[in-house]
Amino acid sequence: MIRLEKRPQPSQAWSLATPLVAVLATMIAGGLLFAALGKPPIEAIRTIFWEPLFGEFSFYYRPQLLIKGAPLVLIAIGLSLGFKAGIWNIGAEGQYIMGALTGAGVGLAFYPIEGWYVFPLMILAGAFGGWLWAMIPAILKTRFGTNEILVSLMLVYVAEQLLASMSLGLLKNPEGYGFPGSRNLQQYESAHNAELIANSGLHLGVVAAFIAVIFAYVLLNRHMLGFHIRLAGEAPRAARFAGVNPTRLILFCLGTSGALAGLAGLFEVSGPAGQVSIDFNVGYGFTAIIVAFLGRLHPVGILLAGGLMALTYIGGDIAQSNLGLPSSAIQVFQGMLLFFLLAFDLLTNFRIRLGAPETA
């Protein structure tokens, strides 16, 4: 008989090893999945993890790691603050969309005016849009006790409908010959999030992601608010006795995660994506949840996990082109990572025992 026995103290070794074991298990299970689809499993895994870094065209794919990883890190950092405090924002995808809409809306409102102030205003608007969308579940939770998981998740679908509506209506390009989507912000210099160094993948969104990592690290390790966040998640009763204000904590964590998700949306729509379109959102808000937990909710860990997840995005695209793997298989492969991470994370607090439980 196999049973789980609770450990007296969480295992530090398993806590550190879980992400590595989860990645290894994902590779094995993913290989079996690819084999079942009639594709060479070893070649598929090699393509996903090797080609973007060391393959023939790695000079092109390496900058893409920054482009793909930046929004994941930026969103995951915001989510991790709430997750550490036991505040579950599952709607970052909606906040990402709203940040893109508000930021792009401000930029397009100035078109065709050229001015240094346009992009800074877009950044403020993007952060505000994400923050405002996150305040809906925050205020409903603090005032009426609603579940922030359900409210934030349902708001994603509202945001997606607003995105479609804006692409077909208010933000639609009047010179686009009837096609849905806004003007191309890459062609509007004052609103374009251009690369800071040509062909490097480094743009302001990447810089913002690194700043967010530093900010989160300092906050969690050097500031009283960070201590309150950690205390609320690890010992809620002790947090109440210590005078932690739960309302302020909820507003701060949800607001910060919303603002960072909104910034990610703004930097994406003004840079790599270039325009507001019906299919603008690609699931970064949901994938960032995997990144946050794969990084153990630690800022540096999230930075590394964001790079790994970006690698699966780029390597997955290469595998689709070179090996004919379906995109759904790549999405399942990425989902396996969270599944195995949560499964093996159980061993941090429990150990596996064989035989019947001891009786007194």
C-alpha positions as CSV (number, residue, x, y, z in Angstrom):
1,M,0.0,0.0,0.0
2,I,1.3,3.4,-1.0
3,R,0.5,6.3,1.3
4,L,1.6,9.8,1.9
5,E,3.1,10.8,5.3
6,K,3.3,14.5,6.2
7,R,6.8,15.7,6.9
8,P,7.6,17.4,10.2
9,Q,9.2,20.3,8.2
10,P,9.0,21.0,4.5
11,S,12.0,19.5,2.6
12,Q,14.4,22.1,1.4
13,A,16.0,19.6,-0.9
14,W,12.7,18.7,-2.7
15,S,11.8,22.4,-2.8
16,L,14.9,23.1,-4.8
17,A,14.8,19.9,-6.9
18,T,11.2,20.0,-7.9
19,P,11.5,22.4,-10.9
20,L,14.4,20.3,-12.3
21,V,12.6,17.0,-11.8
22,A,9.4,18.5,-13.3
23,V,11.3,19.7,-16.4
24,L,12.9,16.2,-16.8
25,A,9.5,14.5,-16.3
26,T,8.0,16.8,-18.9
27,M,10.7,15.9,-21.4
28,I,10.0,12.2,-20.9
29,A,6.2,12.5,-21.0
30,G,6.5,14.9,-23.9
31,G,8.7,12.5,-25.8
32,L,6.1,9.8,-25.3
33,L,3.4,12.2,-26.6
34,F,5.4,13.0,-29.7
35,A,6.1,9.3,-30.3
36,A,2.3,8.6,-30.1
37,L,1.8,11.3,-32.8
38,G,4.3,9.5,-35.0
39,K,7.2,12.0,-34.6
40,P,10.7,11.2,-33.5
41,P,10.7,12.0,-29.8
42,I,14.4,12.6,-29.2
43,E,14.6,14.8,-32.3
44,A,11.5,16.7,-31.1
45,I,12.9,17.4,-27.6
46,R,16.3,18.3,-29.1
47,T,14.6,20.7,-31.5
48,I,12.7,22.4,-28.7
49,F,15.5,22.9,-26.3
50,W,18.7,22.9,-28.5
51,E,17.9,24.6,-31.8
52,P,17.0,28.1,-30.5
53,L,20.3,28.3,-28.5
54,F,22.8,26.4,-30.5
55,G,21.2,25.5,-33.9
56,E,22.2,26.8,-37.3
57,F,19.8,29.8,-37.1
58,S,20.4,30.5,-33.4
59,F,21.6,34.0,-34.3
60,Y,18.0,34.8,-35.2
61,Y,16.3,32.8,-32.4
62,R,18.3,34.0,-29.4
63,P,17.0,37.6,-29.5
64,Q,13.5,36.1,-29.7
65,L,14.1,34.7,-26.2
66,L,14.1,38.2,-24.8
67,I,11.1,39.2,-26.8
68,K,9.1,36.1,-25.7
69,G,10.4,36.0,-22.2
70,A,10.0,39.6,-21.2
71,P,6.1,39.7,-21.0
72,L,6.1,36.3,-19.2
73,V,8.6,37.6,-16.5
74,L,6.8,40.9,-16.1
75,I,3.4,39.3,-15.6
76,A,4.8,36.4,-13.4
77,I,6.5,38.9,-11.1
78,G,3.2,40.6,-10.4
79,L,1.4,37.3,-9.9
80,S,4.0,36.0,-7.5
81,L,3.4,38.8,-5.0
82,G,-0.2,37.9,-4.7
83,F,0.4,34.1,-4.7
84,K,2.9,34.6,-1.9
85,A,0.2,36.4,0.1
86,G,-2.5,33.8,-0.7
87,I,-4.2,36.2,-3.2
88,W,-5.0,34.4,-6.4
89,N,-5.1,36.6,-9.5
90,I,-5.9,34.2,-12.4
91,G,-7.0,37.0,-14.7
92,A,-3.7,38.4,-15.8
93,E,-4.6,37.7,-19.4
94,G,-7.5,40.1,-19.2
95,Q,-5.3,42.8,-17.5
96,Y,-2.7,42.2,-20.3
97,I,-5.3,42.9,-22.9
98,M,-6.7,46.0,-21.2
99,G,-3.2,47.4,-20.8
100,A,-2.6,46.9,-24.5
101,L,-6.0,48.5,-25.4
102,T,-5.6,51.6,-23.2
103,G,-1.9,52.1,-24.1
104,A,-2.5,51.7,-27.8
105,G,-5.6,53.9,-27.5
106,V,-3.6,56.8,-26.1
107,G,-0.9,56.4,-28.8
108,L,-3.5,56.3,-31.6
109,A,-5.3,59.3,-30.2
110,F,-2.1,61.3,-30.8
111,Y,-1.6,60.0,-34.4
112,P,0.0,61.4,-36.5
113,I,1.6,63.9,-34.0
114,E,5.3,63.2,-33.4
115,G,6.5,63.9,-29.8
116,W,8.8,62.4,-27.2
117,Y,5.9,62.5,-24.7
118,V,3.6,60.1,-26.6
119,F,5.3,56.8,-25.6
120,P,5.7,57.7,-21.9
121,L,1.9,58.6,-21.8
122,M,1.2,55.2,-23.4
123,I,3.3,53.4,-20.7
124,L,1.3,55.2,-18.0
125,A,-2.0,54.4,-19.7
126,G,-1.0,50.7,-20.2
127,A,-0.2,50.3,-16.5
128,F,-3.4,52.1,-15.5
129,G,-5.5,50.0,-17.8
130,G,-4.2,46.8,-16.2
131,W,-4.4,48.2,-12.7
132,L,-8.0,49.3,-13.2
133,W,-9.1,45.9,-14.5
134,A,-7.4,44.2,-11.5
135,M,-9.2,46.6,-9.1
136,I,-12.6,45.1,-10.1
137,P,-11.9,41.7,-8.3
138,A,-9.9,43.5,-5.6
139,I,-12.7,45.8,-4.6
140,L,-15.4,43.1,-4.9
141,K,-13.3,40.9,-2.7
142,T,-12.6,43.6,0.0
143,R,-16.2,45.0,0.0
144,F,-18.3,41.9,-0.6
145,G,-16.1,38.9,0.0
146,T,-16.3,37.6,-3.5
147,N,-13.8,35.0,-4.8
148,E,-11.0,36.7,-6.7
149,I,-10.2,33.6,-8.6
150,L,-13.6,33.4,-10.3
151,V,-14.0,37.1,-10.8
152,S,-10.5,37.7,-12.3
153,L,-10.9,34.7,-14.6
154,M,-14.3,35.7,-15.9
155,L,-13.1,39.2,-16.6
156,V,-10.6,37.6,-19.1
157,Y,-13.5,36.7,-21.4
158,V,-15.0,40.2,-21.0
159,A,-11.6,41.7,-22.0
160,E,-11.4,39.4,-25.0
161,Q,-14.8,40.6,-26.2
162,L,-13.6,44.2,-25.7
163,L,-10.5,43.4,-27.7
164,A,-12.6,42.1,-30.6
165,S,-14.9,45.1,-30.4
166,M,-12.1,47.6,-30.5
167,S,-10.4,45.8,-33.4
168,L,-13.6,46.0,-35.4
169,G,-14.7,49.4,-34.1
170,L,-13.2,52.3,-32.2
171,L,-9.5,51.4,-32.8
172,K,-10.0,50.0,-36.4
173,N,-7.6,51.4,-38.9
174,P,-9.6,53.8,-41.1
175,E,-7.1,53.2,-43.9
176,G,-7.1,49.4,-43.5
177,Y,-9.5,48.6,-46.4
178,G,-12.1,47.2,-44.0
179,F,-9.8,44.6,-42.3
180,P,-10.0,44.4,-38.5
181,G,-7.2,45.8,-36.4
182,S,-5.6,49.1,-35.6
183,R,-2.9,51.1,-37.3
184,N,0.5,49.5,-37.2
185,L,2.3,51.2,-34.2
186,Q,5.6,50.1,-35.6
187,Q,5.1,52.6,-38.4
188,Y,4.3,55.4,-35.9
189,E,7.7,56.3,-34.5
190,S,6.5,58.1,-31.4
191,A,4.4,55.1,-30.4
192,H,6.8,52.4,-31.4
193,N,8.5,50.2,-28.7
194,A,11.6,49.8,-30.9
195,E,14.7,47.7,-30.1
196,L,17.3,49.7,-28.1
197,I,20.1,47.7,-29.9
198,A,19.4,46.6,-33.5
199,N,18.7,42.8,-33.8
200,S,19.3,42.2,-30.1
201,G,15.6,41.7,-29.0
202,L,16.3,44.2,-26.3
203,H,13.4,46.7,-26.0
204,L,11.9,48.7,-23.1
205,G,9.7,45.8,-22.2
206,V,12.8,43.7,-21.5
207,V,14.3,46.5,-19.4
208,A,11.0,46.8,-17.5
209,A,11.1,43.0,-16.8
210,F,14.6,43.2,-15.3
211,I,13.6,46.3,-13.2
212,A,10.5,44.3,-11.9
213,V,12.7,41.4,-10.9
214,I,15.0,43.8,-8.9
215,F,12.0,45.6,-7.4
216,A,10.3,42.4,-6.3
217,Y,13.5,41.0,-4.8
218,V,14.1,44.2,-2.8
219,L,10.5,44.4,-1.7
220,L,10.3,40.8,-0.5
221,N,13.7,40.8,1.3
222,R,14.3,44.4,2.4
223,H,10.9,46.0,3.1
224,M,8.2,45.6,5.7
225,L,5.5,45.3,3.1
226,G,7.3,42.3,1.7
227,F,7.5,40.7,5.1
228,H,3.7,41.2,5.5
229,I,3.2,39.6,2.1
230,R,5.2,36.5,3.1
231,L,3.6,36.4,6.5
232,A,0.1,36.5,5.1
233,G,0.8,33.6,2.9
234,E,2.7,31.4,5.3
235,A,0.8,32.2,8.5
236,P,-2.5,34.0,8.0
237,R,-3.5,34.0,11.7
238,A,-0.1,35.3,12.8
239,A,-0.4,38.0,10.1
240,R,-3.7,39.2,11.7
241,F,-2.1,39.3,15.1
242,A,0.8,41.2,13.7
243,G,-1.5,43.9,12.5
244,V,-1.3,43.2,8.8
245,N,-4.1,45.0,7.0
246,P,-5.7,42.4,4.6
247,T,-7.6,45.0,2.6
248,R,-4.5,47.0,1.8
249,L,-2.6,43.9,1.0
250,I,-5.3,42.7,-1.4
251,L,-5.4,46.1,-3.2
252,F,-1.7,46.3,-3.4
253,C,-1.1,42.8,-4.7
254,L,-3.9,42.7,-7.2
255,G,-3.2,46.3,-8.3
256,T,0.5,45.6,-8.8
257,S,0.0,42.4,-10.7
258,G,-2.6,44.2,-12.9
259,A,-0.3,47.1,-13.6
260,L,2.6,44.9,-14.5
261,A,0.4,42.7,-16.8
262,G,-0.9,45.9,-18.4
263,L,2.6,47.1,-19.0
264,A,3.4,43.7,-20.6
265,G,0.4,44.2,-22.9
266,L,1.5,47.8,-23.8
267,F,5.1,46.8,-24.6
268,E,3.9,43.9,-26.7
269,V,1.3,45.8,-28.8
270,S,3.6,48.7,-29.4
271,G,6.6,46.4,-30.2
272,P,6.6,42.8,-31.4
273,A,2.8,42.6,-32.2
274,G,2.6,46.1,-33.6
275,Q,-1.2,46.5,-33.6
276,V,-4.4,45.8,-31.7
277,S,-6.0,42.8,-33.4
278,I,-8.6,40.2,-32.6
279,D,-6.0,37.5,-32.0
280,F,-3.6,39.8,-30.1
281,N,-3.6,37.8,-26.9
282,V,-1.6,34.6,-27.1
283,G,-2.1,33.3,-23.6
284,Y,0.9,35.0,-21.9
285,G,-1.3,35.8,-18.8
286,F,-2.0,32.1,-18.3
287,T,1.5,30.9,-19.2
288,A,2.9,33.3,-16.6
289,I,1.2,31.3,-13.9
290,I,3.4,28.3,-14.9
291,V,6.4,30.6,-14.9
292,A,5.6,32.0,-11.4
293,F,5.4,28.5,-9.9
294,L,8.3,27.1,-11.9
295,G,10.4,29.9,-10.5
296,R,9.2,29.0,-6.9
297,L,7.7,32.5,-6.6
298,H,11.2,33.9,-6.3
299,P,12.1,36.9,-8.5
300,V,15.4,35.3,-9.8
301,G,13.7,31.9,-10.2
302,I,11.0,33.6,-12.3
303,L,13.6,35.2,-14.5
304,L,15.1,31.8,-15.2
305,A,11.7,30.2,-15.6
306,G,10.6,32.9,-18.1
307,G,13.7,32.1,-20.2
308,L,12.9,28.4,-20.1
309,M,9.2,29.0,-21.1
310,A,10.3,31.3,-23.9
311,L,12.6,28.6,-25.1
312,T,9.6,26.2,-25.3
313,Y,7.6,28.8,-27.3
314,I,10.4,29.3,-29.8
315,G,11.5,25.7,-30.0
316,G,7.9,24.7,-30.3
317,D,7.5,26.9,-33.4
318,I,10.7,25.4,-34.9
319,A,9.4,21.9,-34.2
320,Q,6.1,22.7,-35.9
321,S,7.9,23.9,-39.0
322,N,10.6,21.3,-39.1
323,L,8.8,18.2,-37.8
324,G,5.2,19.0,-38.5
325,L,4.2,18.9,-34.8
326,P,0.7,20.3,-34.2
327,S,0.5,23.5,-32.1
328,S,-1.9,21.8,-29.7
329,A,0.8,19.2,-28.9
330,I,3.2,22.0,-28.0
331,Q,0.5,23.6,-25.7
332,V,0.0,20.2,-24.0
333,F,3.8,19.9,-23.6
334,Q,3.8,23.3,-21.8
335,G,0.8,22.3,-19.7
336,M,2.6,19.2,-18.6
337,L,5.3,21.3,-17.0
338,L,2.8,22.8,-14.6
339,F,1.2,19.4,-14.0
340,F,4.5,17.8,-13.0
341,L,5.6,20.8,-11.0
342,L,2.5,20.6,-8.8
343,A,2.7,16.8,-8.6
344,F,6.3,16.7,-7.5
345,D,5.8,19.8,-5.3
346,L,3.6,17.5,-3.1
347,L,6.8,15.8,-2.0
348,T,8.1,19.0,-0.4
349,N,5.5,18.5,2.4
350,F,4.9,14.8,2.2
351,R,7.0,11.7,1.8
352,I,6.0,8.4,0.2
353,R,5.6,5.4,2.4
354,L,5.0,1.8,1.6
355,G,2.8,-0.5,3.7
356,A,0.0,0.0,6.1
357,P,0.0,3.0,8.4
358,E,1.2,2.4,11.9
359,T,-1.5,2.0,14.5
360,A,-1.2,3.1,18.1
